[in-house]
């Protein structure tokens, strides 16, 4: 890291650090213009993945021709299927307002046209003609009936003839009466047909007159609209249907409110409105949907209750995130997405068909809108693997995997980038700047977070925690800068907040409630090391492992497994012990023994194979009857060939045994055996490093079982092996007897 006095001298840097692989994949995904190249972004929280994704998208150029406004209009041919019309961004509102003005102006002019005196005179003249002809026909029927002795009366079912004289029926024969009445009724029917035809003729003339007047008013407006939107075929088709419908129902425009209320829907102009569905006048390049339920993603149709019934129309169609992000980018979170049963399948359907369907629950079926966007799905590696393994279509639609690493190489370039990041955050948040030593302490803590001398953590949330709290302590200290001591105090204060369980365990060691010896030798007893996690906090602790052996044929018995407290990896580690014994100790006779392995005072279960070497050391101690030093704890897994393999949590395990020894009394000869290949993971706290430097605590690095056994027993491994073989031979002989 380049030298500086404090971070005010460092060029601020707000980019992504140490994620070259992820950046390369992200750039490919963003630049690939292919609907299948959607992006899955994986990584741990705090790695800066979300900030990077947003910044990377913001830097992309958008094809403005893809950005559109969408309007839904009434479908005059099928009211259940509203029509979607697209416009260039910002033109949808213009169309909506234009159509509102058009209908408003038409309503006014139609009313004026039909209130015109000339129209009223023409209409009255037609009605008078109808009444005259009607009266003329009725008069002829009455006169003819009168001649025959009948008078004409109207009824709800038509016309009926009644005798003028009450005694008329008695004066003529019944046959003659019926014949006369029948003749008159047939004549009346003919008159009714003529009246009906006359009425239809007059009505048709009135309609034609209305149509002519309506066309004089409506057509110019529609023609102006056609000229304005001549380049939009969907609008032109809609205007054709609109014109036809207005002329057909033109009488609704000039009826008074009482007639509309009594006979028709007073909201008759609703169907002539425009639903501005998506308005991209101020287009947002990125839409982040935090609640991806189906209605929020794919839109919905709202309903209202009227007289106990559900009602809706095309104006109640609401857009979803897919509609709003069309032409840009849609960011979703995988864990949230999978919480809703249908969302994943609907998302795949949308990507497959290339159009967004809105479910109208059978009431209306809005026309689907074509989709043209890129989806960025953010989630964990676990969810990525889960979806990949269980959904064969996943890779068909998400071809780009952007994997954010939880660590980066410890290079001068990355250290300088962290200094720039700290400088940027201090300026952005108006914090005190960090001294060089304080930044060095942050970087050291970053190494401890990944437990590797050659790596740094990419969890910048935790780095920011140190800066936030360090700034507070600097402020309380009236310090001009955040110094190393303030960062150390922030680290220790956080540890104190969350290390209650570790403190309780340390107390149990002090009070000897948990039995751990840190001096002397014992046969078949060894101090193994394990790591415990309590939420955010992890810490190491020693565990006493005991082994007892006897004649028998059960082999190695894992007491934890028998008690159903052992995980599969730990079970595997125990089984490997038998393979090692068989190859190295039972070439001349059958392997026959009962060996019982137990983690003493363990009540929470055991997993992992990092204790397999410790279990083997204790087993060999029990077989050879040679005691193991209790002042040395052990970690490391083994293979069947006796090699010591790397394990995780080395710093925590070493520190866990150190603090146990410290609480019970440091003697200067205590230490830990670790795999030699774990040397780079020895990123220890300053106290333990100081103790090792002053030879108050020791680290032993081994590659093979033989090396570790000699350190633990102060005996040559050949002697241990000979004694173990001798006992195993006796066990074999006992079995044969």
C-alpha positions in Angstrom: 0.0 0.0 0.0 1.3 3.4 -1.0 2.3 5.6 2.0 0.2 8.6 3.1 -0.5 10.5 6.2 -4.2 10.1 6.1 -6.9 9.3 3.6 -7.6 12.9 2.7 -4.5 12.6 0.6 -5.8 9.5 -1.2 -7.9 9.8 -4.5 -11.4 8.7 -3.6 -12.6 5.5 -5.3 -16.2 4.4 -5.4 -15.9 1.5 -7.9 -15.9 -2.3 -7.4 -12.8 -3.8 -5.9 -11.3 -7.2 -6.4 -14.2 -8.6 -8.6 -12.6 -8.9 -12.0 -14.4 -12.1 -12.9 -17.8 -10.8 -11.8 -17.2 -7.5 -13.7 -16.2 -9.3 -16.9 -19.3 -11.5 -16.7 -21.6 -8.5 -16.0 -20.3 -6.5 -18.9 -20.9 -9.4 -21.2 -24.5 -9.8 -19.9 -25.3 -6.1 -20.3 -23.8 -5.8 -23.8 -25.4 -9.0 -25.1 -28.5 -8.0 -27.0 -30.3 -11.4 -26.7 -33.4 -12.1 -24.7 -31.9 -15.3 -23.3 -28.9 -13.5 -21.8 -30.5 -12.4 -18.6 -28.2 -12.2 -15.6 -28.0 -14.0 -12.2 -25.8 -12.2 -9.7 -24.5 -14.3 -6.9 -22.4 -13.4 -3.8 -22.5 -12.6 -0.2 -24.3 -9.7 1.3 -21.9 -6.7 1.8 -19.7 -7.5 -1.2 -21.0 -4.4 -3.0 -22.8 -6.5 -5.7 -26.1 -4.5 -5.6 -24.3 -1.1 -5.7 -22.2 -2.4 -8.6 -25.2 -3.7 -10.5 -27.0 -0.4 -10.2 -23.9 1.6 -11.3 -23.1 -0.8 -14.1 -26.6 -0.5 -15.5 -26.6 3.3 -15.1 -23.5 3.4 -17.3 -25.2 1.6 -20.2 -26.6 3.4 -23.2 -30.3 2.8 -23.7 -31.8 2.4 -27.2 -34.5 5.1 -27.0 -36.5 3.5 -29.7 -37.3 0.7 -27.3 -38.8 3.1 -24.7 -42.5 3.4 -25.3 -45.7 4.6 -23.7 -48.6 2.2 -23.7 -52.3 3.0 -23.6 -55.3 0.7 -23.3 -58.4 1.7 -25.3 -61.9 0.2 -25.6 -62.4 -2.6 -28.0 -65.6 -1.8 -29.8 -65.7 -5.3 -31.3 -65.1 -7.2 -28.1 -65.4 -5.2 -24.9 -63.6 -8.0 -22.9 -60.4 -7.6 -24.8 -59.1 -4.0 -24.4 -56.6 -2.9 -27.1 -53.0 -1.9 -26.3 -51.5 0.9 -28.4 -47.8 2.0 -28.1 -46.4 5.5 -28.6 -42.9 7.0 -28.4 -41.9 7.9 -24.8 -43.8 10.9 -23.6 -46.5 10.8 -26.4 -49.0 8.6 -24.5 -50.1 11.5 -22.3 -50.5 13.6 -25.4 -52.8 11.0 -27.0 -54.8 10.7 -23.8 -55.3 14.5 -23.5 -56.0 14.8 -27.3 -58.8 12.2 -27.1 -60.3 13.7 -24.0 -60.5 17.1 -25.8 -61.9 15.4 -28.9 -64.7 13.8 -27.1 -65.4 16.9 -25.0 -65.6 19.1 -28.2 -67.7 16.5 -30.0 -70.2 16.4 -27.2 -70.6 20.2 -27.2 -70.9 20.4 -31.0 -73.3 17.5 -31.3 -75.5 19.1 -28.7 -75.4 22.4 -30.6 -76.1 20.6 -33.9 -79.2 18.8 -32.6 -80.5 21.8 -30.8 -80.4 23.7 -34.1 -83.8 25.1 -35.2 -83.5 23.7 -38.8 -83.0 20.1 -37.4 -86.0 20.5 -35.1 -88.2 21.8 -38.0 -87.1 18.8 -40.2 -87.7 16.3 -37.4 -91.1 17.8 -36.5 -92.2 17.8 -40.2 -91.3 14.1 -40.4 -93.3 13.4 -37.2 -96.3 15.4 -38.5 -96.2 13.5 -41.8 -96.2 10.2 -39.8 -99.1 11.4 -37.6 -101.1 12.5 -40.7 -100.6 9.2 -42.5 -101.4 7.3 -39.4 -104.6 9.2 -38.8 -105.6 8.8 -42.4 -105.2 5.0 -42.2 -107.1 4.7 -38.9 -109.9 6.9 -40.2 -110.4 4.7 -43.2 -110.7 1.6 -40.9 -113.1 3.4 -38.6 -115.4 4.5 -41.4 -115.4 1.1 -43.0 -116.2 -0.4 -39.5 -118.9 2.1 -39.0 -120.6 1.1 -42.3 -120.6 -2.5 -41.0 -122.0 -1.5 -37.6 -118.7 -1.7 -35.7 -116.7 0.8 -33.8 -112.8 0.7 -33.5 -111.1 0.6 -30.0 -107.4 0.4 -29.1 -106.1 -2.1 -26.6 -102.7 -3.2 -25.3 -102.7 -6.1 -27.8 -103.7 -4.0 -30.8 -107.1 -2.9 -32.3 -110.5 -4.5 -31.5 -114.0 -4.0 -33.1 -117.1 -3.7 -31.0 -120.8 -3.5 -32.3 -122.2 0.0 -32.2 -125.6 -1.3 -31.3 -125.9 -3.7 -28.4 -128.7 -5.6 -30.2 -126.7 -5.8 -33.4 -125.8 -9.5 -32.8 -129.4 -10.4 -32.5 -130.4 -8.7 -35.7 -128.1 -10.8 -38.0 -127.0 -14.3 -38.0 -124.0 -15.5 -36.0 -122.3 -16.6 -39.1 -122.7 -13.2 -40.7 -121.5 -11.5 -37.5 -118.3 -13.5 -37.3 -117.6 -13.1 -41.0 -117.9 -9.3 -40.7 -115.8 -9.1 -37.6 -113.1 -11.3 -39.2 -113.1 -9.1 -42.3 -112.6 -6.0 -40.1 -109.9 -7.5 -38.0 -108.0 -8.6 -41.1 -108.3 -5.1 -42.4 -107.0 -3.7 -39.0 -104.0 -6.1 -39.2 -103.2 -4.7 -42.7 -103.4 -1.2 -41.3 -101.1 -2.1 -38.4 -98.5 -3.5 -40.9 -98.7 -0.2 -42.9 -98.4 1.8 -39.7 -95.4 -0.2 -38.6 -93.8 0.2 -42.0 -94.5 3.9 -41.9 -93.0 4.2 -38.5 -89.9 2.4 -39.6 -89.6 4.6 -42.7 -89.9 7.8 -40.6 -87.5 6.5 -38.0 -85.0 5.6 -40.8 -85.3 9.1 -42.2 -84.8 10.6 -38.8 -81.7 8.3 -38.3 -80.3 9.2 -41.7 -80.9 12.9 -40.9 -79.1 12.4 -37.5 -76.4 10.5 -39.3 -75.9 13.3 -41.9 -75.7 15.9 -39.1 -73.5 13.7 -37.0 -71.1 13.1 -39.9 -70.9 16.8 -40.5 -69.7 17.2 -36.9 -67.8 14.0 -36.2 -65.9 13.3 -39.4 -63.8 16.5 -39.4 -62.6 15.7 -35.9 -61.8 12.1 -36.7 -60.1 13.2 -39.9 -57.9 15.6 -38.0 -57.0 12.8 -35.6 -56.2 10.5 -38.5 -53.8 13.1 -39.9 -52.1 13.6 -36.5 -51.6 9.9 -36.0 -51.2 8.8 -39.6 -48.0 6.9 -38.8 -49.6 4.7 -36.1 -51.7 2.0 -37.7 -53.2 0.9 -34.3 -54.5 4.4 -33.7 -55.9 4.6 -37.2 -57.8 1.3 -36.7 -59.0 2.5 -33.4 -60.3 5.8 -34.9 -62.2 3.9 -37.6 -64.0 1.9 -34.9 -64.5 5.0 -32.7 -66.1 7.0 -35.6 -68.5 4.2 -36.4 -69.5 3.8 -32.7 -70.1 7.5 -32.1 -72.3 7.8 -35.2 -74.2 4.7 -34.2 -74.9 6.0 -30.7 -74.9 9.7 -31.5 -78.2 10.2 -29.7 -76.5 9.6 -26.4 -74.6 12.8 -26.8 -77.6 15.1 -26.9 -80.0 13.3 -24.5 -80.6 15.2 -21.2 -79.3 13.7 -17.9 -82.8 12.4 -16.9 -83.2 10.3 -20.1 -79.6 9.0 -19.8 -80.2 8.1 -16.1 -83.5 6.3 -16.8 -82.7 4.6 -20.1 -79.0 4.4 -20.6 -75.6 4.5 -18.8 -74.9 8.0 -17.9 -71.1 7.2 -18.1 -71.5 6.4 -21.8 -68.3 8.4 -22.6 -66.2 6.1 -20.5 -65.6 3.8 -23.4 -64.2 6.7 -25.4 -61.5 7.4 -22.8 -57.9 6.3 -22.8 -56.0 4.4 -20.0 -52.5 5.8 -20.0 -51.1 2.4 -18.9 -47.3 3.1 -19.0 -46.0 6.7 -19.1 -42.3 6.8 -19.8 -42.1 10.6 -20.2 -39.5 10.4 -17.3 -38.2 6.9 -18.1 -36.4 5.0 -15.3 -33.7 2.9 -16.7 -33.8 0.5 -13.7 -36.8 -0.8 -11.8 -36.0 -2.7 -8.6 -39.0 -4.7 -7.4 -38.7 -5.7 -3.8 -42.1 -7.4 -3.6 -42.3 -9.6 -6.7 -45.8 -11.0 -6.2 -47.5 -11.8 -9.6 -49.7 -8.6 -9.6 -46.7 -6.4 -8.8 -44.6 -8.0 -11.6 -47.1 -8.6 -14.4 -49.9 -6.1 -13.6 -53.5 -6.5 -12.5 -57.1 -5.5 -13.1 -58.8 -3.7 -10.3 -62.5 -4.3 -9.4 -65.2 -2.4 -7.6 -68.4 -3.6 -6.0 -71.7 -2.3 -7.5 -75.0 -3.7 -6.0 -73.2 -6.8 -4.8 -71.5 -7.5 -8.1 -67.9 -7.1 -9.2 -67.4 -4.7 -12.1 -64.4 -3.5 -14.0 -63.3 -2.0 -17.3 -60.2 -1.2 -19.3 -59.5 1.9 -17.3 -58.8 -0.2 -14.2 -55.8 -2.1 -15.8 -52.7 -1.4 -13.6 -49.1 -2.0 -14.8 -46.6 -4.2 -13.2 -42.8 -3.9 -12.9 -42.3 -5.7 -16.2 -44.3 -3.0 -18.0 -42.5 -0.2 -16.2 -39.0 -1.7 -16.9 -39.8 -2.4 -20.6 -36.9 -1.1 -22.7 -34.6 -1.1 -19.6 -33.6 -3.3 -16.8 -35.6 -5.1 -14.1 -33.8 -6.1 -10.9 -35.3 -8.9 -8.7 -34.2 -10.8 -5.6 -34.3 -14.5 -6.0 -35.3 -15.3 -2.4 -38.3 -12.9 -2.6 -39.2 -14.2 -6.1 -39.4 -17.8 -5.0 -41.7 -17.0 -2.0 -44.7 -16.7 -4.4 -45.8 -20.1 -5.8 -46.7 -18.9 -9.3 -44.3 -16.1 -9.9 -41.3 -18.2 -11.2 -43.5 -20.0 -13.7 -45.2 -16.8 -14.9 -41.7 -15.2 -15.3 -40.6 -18.1 -17.5 -43.8 -17.9 -19.5 -43.2 -14.2 -20.1 -39.6 -14.8 -21.2 -40.7 -17.7 -23.4 -43.6 -15.9 -25.2 -41.9 -12.5 -25.2 -45.1 -10.8 -24.0 -46.6 -9.8 -20.7 -50.1 -11.2 -20.0 -52.3 -9.6 -17.4 -54.7 -12.0 -15.7 -58.2 -10.4 -15.7 -59.9 -13.3 -13.8 -62.2 -13.9 -16.7 -63.9 -10.4 -16.6 -61.6 -8.8 -19.2 -58.6 -10.1 -21.1 -56.3 -7.2 -21.9 -54.1 -7.5 -25.1 -50.6 -8.7 -24.1 -47.8 -6.2 -24.4 -44.5 -7.4 -26.0 -41.5 -7.4 -23.6 -38.1 -6.1 -24.4 -35.9 -5.8 -21.2 -33.1 -7.5 -19.4 -33.7 -9.2 -16.0 -31.0 -9.1 -13.3 -31.7 -11.7 -10.6 -29.8 -11.2 -7.4 -29.4 -14.2 -5.0 -27.2 -16.6 -3.2 -25.0 -19.3 -4.7 -27.2 -21.8 -2.8 -30.4 -20.6 -4.6 -28.5 -20.5 -7.9 -27.5 -24.2 -7.5 -31.0 -25.1 -6.3 -32.7 -23.5 -9.3 -30.1 -24.8 -11.7 -30.5 -28.4 -10.5 -34.3 -28.5 -10.2 -35.3 -26.4 -13.2 -33.8 -27.4 -16.6 -35.2 -24.3 -18.2 -33.2 -22.0 -15.9 -30.1 -21.8 -18.1 -32.2 -21.3 -21.1 -33.2 -17.8 -19.9 -30.4 -16.9 -17.5 -27.2 -17.6 -19.4 -24.9 -15.2 -17.6 -23.7 -16.0 -14.1 -22.1 -13.1 -12.3 -20.3 -14.6 -9.2 -19.1 -12.1 -6.7 -16.2 -13.6 -4.7 -16.0 -13.2 -0.9 -12.3 -12.6 -1.0 -9.7 -11.0 -3.3 -5.9 -11.2 -3.6 -3.9 -9.1 -1.2 -2.1 -7.0 -3.7 -0.8 -3.4 -3.5 -3.4 -2.5 -6.1 -6.3 -3.8 -4.0 -4.9 -2.3 -0.8 -4.7 1.1 -2.6 -8.3 0.6 -3.8 -9.4 0.0 -0.3 -7.7 3.2 0.8 -9.5 5.0 -2.0 -12.8 3.4 -0.9 -12.2 4.6 2.7 -11.4 8.1 1.4 -14.6 8.2 -0.6 -16.7 7.1 2.3 -15.2 9.6 4.7 -15.9 12.4 2.2 -19.3 11.2 1.4 -20.4 10.7 5.0 -18.4 13.7 6.4 -16.3 11.5 8.6 -12.9 12.1 10.0 -10.2 10.7 7.7 -8.2 7.6 8.7 -4.5 7.7 9.4 -2.2 5.3 7.6 -1.9 3.0 10.6 -5.7 3.0 10.9 -6.1 1.9 7.3 -3.4 -0.8 7.9 -5.4 -2.1 10.8 -8.6 -2.2 8.6 -6.7 -4.2 6.1 -5.3 -6.6 8.7 -8.8 -7.1 10.0 -9.9 -7.8 6.4 -7.3 -10.6 6.3 -8.6 -12.0 9.5 -12.1 -12.0 8.1 -11.0 -14.4 5.3 -8.4 -16.1 7.5 -5.7 -15.9 4.8 -2.5 -13.9 4.8 -2.7 -13.6 1.0 -6.3 -12.6 0.7 -8.6 -9.7 1.7 -12.3 -9.7 2.4 -14.7 -8.2 -0.1 -17.3 -7.7 2.6 -17.3 -3.9 2.5 -20.3 -3.7 4.8 -18.1 -4.9 7.7 -15.3 -2.6 6.6 -17.8 0.3 6.8 -18.8 -0.9 10.3 -15.3 -0.4 11.5 -15.1 3.1 9.9 -18.5 4.1 11.2 -17.7 3.1 14.8 -14.1 4.2 14.5 -15.3 7.7 13.6 -17.5 7.7 16.7 -14.7 6.8 19.0 -12.4 9.4 17.3 -15.1 12.0 17.9 -15.5 11.0 21.5 -11.7 11.2 21.8 -11.6 14.7 20.2 -9.1 13.3 17.7 -8.6 15.0 14.4 -8.2 11.7 12.6 -9.4 8.1 13.1 -6.3 6.4 14.5 -5.4 2.8 14.8 -6.6 2.7 18.4 -10.0 3.8 17.4 -10.3 1.0 14.8 -9.0 -1.5 17.4 -11.6 -0.2 19.9 -14.4 -0.6 17.3 -13.3 -4.2 16.7 -13.1 -5.0 20.4 -16.4 -3.3 21.2 -18.2 -5.3 18.5 -16.6 -8.5 19.8 -17.8 -7.6 23.3 -21.4 -7.1 22.1 -21.7 -10.5 20.5 -19.2 -12.9 22.4 -21.4 -13.7 25.4 -21.4 -17.4 24.6 -17.7 -17.6 24.3 -17.3 -15.8 27.6 -19.7 -18.3 29.2 -17.6 -21.2 27.8 -14.4 -19.6 29.1 -16.0 -19.3 32.5 -16.8 -23.0 32.5 -13.1 -23.7 31.8 -12.0 -21.5 34.7 -14.5 -23.2 37.1 -13.6 -26.6 35.7 -17.2 -27.3 34.8 -15.8 -28.3 31.4 -12.9 -30.7 31.9 -9.8 -29.7 30.0 -6.3 -30.4 31.0 -3.5 -28.2 29.7 -0.6 -29.9 31.4 0.7 -33.4 31.9 0.1 -36.5 29.8 -2.8 -38.9 29.4 -3.3 -42.1 27.5 -6.1 -42.0 25.0 -7.0 -38.4 25.7 -6.3 -35.4 23.5 -7.4 -31.8 23.1 -9.2 -31.4 19.8 -10.2 -28.0 18.4 -13.5 -26.9 16.9 -15.3 -23.8 15.8 -18.7 -22.6 17.1 -21.0 -20.1 15.4 -23.6 -17.9 17.1 -25.1 -15.8 14.4 -22.5 -13.4 13.2 -19.9 -14.4 15.7 -17.6 -17.4 15.4 -15.0 -18.6 17.9 -12.8 -21.6 18.6 -12.8 -23.8 21.6 -10.9 -27.0 22.7 -12.8 -30.2 23.2 -11.6 -33.3 25.1 -11.6 -36.3 22.8 -11.2 -39.7 24.5 -10.5 -43.1 23.0 -10.7 -46.5 24.7 -9.7 -49.8 23.0 -10.4 -53.4 23.8 -10.5 -56.8 22.2 -13.5 -57.3 19.9 -14.7 -57.1 16.3 -16.8 -54.0 16.2 -14.0 -51.9 14.8 -14.0 -48.2 15.5 -17.2 -47.1 17.2 -18.1 -43.5 16.8 -20.1 -42.8 20.0 -21.4 -39.5 18.5 -22.8 -41.4 15.6 -24.4 -44.1 17.9 -26.0 -41.2 19.8 -27.2 -39.6 16.5 -25.1 -36.5 17.2 -22.6 -37.0 14.4 -22.8 -35.4 10.9 -22.0 -37.3 7.7 -18.6 -35.6 7.2 -17.5 -36.6 10.7 -18.7 -40.1 10.2 -16.5 -40.3 7.0 -13.5 -39.0 9.0 -13.9 -41.8 11.5 -14.2 -44.5 8.8 -11.0 -43.2 7.3 -9.2 -44.1 10.5 -9.9 -47.8 9.9 -8.4 -47.6 6.4 -5.3 -46.0 7.8 -5.0 -48.7 10.6 -5.6 -51.5 8.1 -2.8 -50.4 5.8 -0.2 -49.5 8.4 -0.9 -51.9 11.3 -2.7 -55.0 10.0 -0.8 -56.4 7.1 0.1 -59.7 8.8 -3.1 -60.4 10.7 -6.8 -59.4 10.6 -7.7 -56.0 12.1 -9.8 -56.9 15.1 -10.6 -54.4 17.9 -13.3 -52.4 19.7 -12.3 -48.7 19.7 -14.7 -46.2 21.2 -14.2 -42.5 20.3 -16.1 -39.8 22.1 -16.2 -36.0 22.3 -16.6 -35.5 26.0 -19.2 -33.1 27.4 -20.5 -32.4 23.9 -24.3 -31.9 23.8 -24.7 -30.1 20.5 -23.6 -32.5 17.8 -20.3 -32.9 15.9 -19.6 -32.5 12.2 -16.6 -31.9 9.9 -13.4 -34.0 9.6 -11.0 -31.5 11.2 -10.8 -33.7 14.4 -10.0 -36.9 12.5 -6.2 -36.5 13.1 -6.8 -35.9 16.8 -9.0 -39.0 17.0 -6.2 -41.0 15.4 -3.6 -39.7 17.8 -5.7 -40.6 20.7 -6.4 -44.1 19.2 -2.7 -44.7 18.7 -2.0 -43.5 22.3 -4.6 -46.0 23.6 -3.2 -48.9 21.6 0.5 -48.1 22.5 -0.3 -47.1 26.0 1.8 -44.0 25.6 0.5 -40.7 27.0 -0.3 -37.6 25.0 0.7 -34.1 26.1 -2.3 -32.2 27.3 -0.6 -28.8 26.7 -0.8 -29.2 23.0 -4.1 -29.1 21.1 -4.6 -30.5 17.6 -6.5 -29.9 14.4 -6.3 -31.3 10.9 -8.0 -34.0 8.9 -6.2 -37.1 7.6 -6.4 -39.4 4.6 -5.9 -43.1 4.6 -2.2 -42.7 3.7 -1.5 -40.7 6.9 -1.2 -37.2 5.3 -2.4 -34.2 7.2 -4.9 -32.2 5.2 -5.9 -28.5 5.5 -9.0 -27.5 7.6 -10.9 -24.3 8.1 -11.1 -21.9 11.0 -7.4 -22.2 11.9 -7.1 -18.6 13.5 -10.2 -19.2 15.6 -9.1 -22.6 16.8 -5.6 -21.4 17.7 -7.0 -18.4 19.6 -9.6 -20.6 21.3 -6.9 -22.8 22.8 -4.7 -19.9 23.7 -7.4 -18.1 25.7 -8.3 -21.4 27.4 -4.7 -21.7 28.5 -4.6 -18.1 29.4 -7.6 -18.5 31.7 -6.2 -21.7 33.3 -2.6 -20.4 33.3 0.0 -20.0 30.6 3.1 -22.0 31.2 5.1 -21.2 28.1 5.0 -24.7 26.7 1.5 -24.8 25.3 0.6 -24.7 21.7 -1.3 -26.1 18.7 -0.5 -28.6 16.0 -1.9 -27.5 12.6 -1.5 -28.8 9.0 1.6 -27.4 7.4 -0.4 -26.3 4.4 -2.6 -24.1 6.7 0.4 -21.7 7.4 -1.1 -19.0 5.2 -4.3 -19.1 7.3 -2.5 -18.1 10.5 -3.9 -14.6 10.6 -4.0 -14.2 14.4 -5.0 -11.4 16.7 -2.1 -9.2 18.0 -2.1 -10.8 21.5 -1.6 -14.3 20.2 1.0 -13.2 17.6 2.9 -11.5 20.4 2.7 -14.6 22.6 4.0 -16.8 19.8 6.8 -14.2 19.0 7.9 -14.3 22.7 7.7 -18.1 22.7 4.9 -18.1 25.3 2.7 -20.1 22.9 3.7 -22.3 20.0 2.6 -23.4 16.6 3.6 -26.8 15.3 3.2 -27.4 11.5 3.1 -31.0 10.4 2.6 -32.9 7.1 2.1 -36.4 8.4 0.7 -38.4 11.3 4.2 -39.6 12.3 5.5 -36.0 12.9 2.5 -35.0 15.1 2.7 -38.2 17.2 6.4 -37.6 18.0 5.6 -34.0 19.1 2.7 -35.2 21.2 4.5 -38.1 22.9 8.2 -37.3 22.8 8.6 -40.8 21.4 9.8 -42.1 18.0 6.9 -43.2 15.9 8.5 -46.6 15.2 8.1 -47.4 18.9 4.5 -46.2 19.0 3.8 -48.3 15.9 5.5 -51.4 17.3 3.5 -51.2 20.5 0.3 -50.6 18.7 0.8 -53.6 16.3 1.7 -55.8 19.3 -1.6 -55.0 21.0 -3.6 -55.4 17.8 -1.9 -58.8 17.2 -3.1 -59.9 20.7 -6.6 -58.7 19.9 -6.6 -60.7 16.7 -5.3 -63.8 18.6 -8.0 -63.4 21.2 -10.6 -63.3 18.5 -9.3 -66.5 16.8 -9.5 -68.4 20.1 
